[in-house]
Amino acid sequence: MLGDKKINIRQKEVFDKCFRVYYQTLCYFAYNYLKGQEEAEDVVQEVFVKLLDATESFDDEEHLKHYLYKAVRNACLNQIKLSGIRSEILNNIQKNTLPDENDFFCSVVRAEVYGEIMAAISELPNECGRVFKLAYVEGFSNEEVAEQLSISVNTVKSQKNKAKIQLREKLKGLYPVLLLFLNI
């Protein structure tokens, strides 16, 4: 029970699924505005809390997804405004009478592609996925990865190549974008 509202089990299941599906992608989307991981996570969590308390209903999943992206964007802009950071960005946004939907659309596409990439990485075999994340997502060198995982540098190289091959297959049409995202 949140506040005076009772949430039935079905609503909670739908909310939990929605949170699992969209949380990481929305955090990436928010990070593009706020440039801080913790701030992005806080904003996305606040949006989900408001969603849980909202009385609004959604026609379908696309309607919900559109709502979430707009709510996160608006919350980010409010965060920027309230904290006084990035005043130049805020001034540019306020100068334009119409929001630039192309920037919004590009940010949504980047976030969606990021979500697809992260989902594919999570499907890699355990050791292969750990090596790939450390090397390409977190930016560690082969030597640093080898040291962290207590494996040889050659094993790191082998696991990275194996991951690239598997991701190329899983992401087929998105693989060129993966190269841009992770600088492979």
Order of alpha helices (4+ residues) and beta strands (2+ residues): alpha-alpha-alpha-alpha-alpha-alpha-alpha-alpha-alpha
